[in-house]
Amino acid sequence: MPTIGWIFILAAIALVAGSLLLLRDSANMPISKEKMARIKQRKAEVEAEEKRERERDGW
């Protein structure tokens, strides 16, 4: 395989490995209590809306 092919393969592996490391590092970011409250409120709203739609559609 030509040298340029090996360079592309190594670059692709480096990009994948770097992305996985960044993803791993950002996985445990703390969420503020205020933001968590907003998330829970929005989730409750969406679930209530879906429940109304299911009842309306006769599921």
Buried (B, 14 or more C-beta within 10 A) or exposed (E): EEEEEEEEEEEEEEEEEEEEEEEEEEEEEEEEEEEEEEEEEEEEEEEEEEEEEEEEEEE
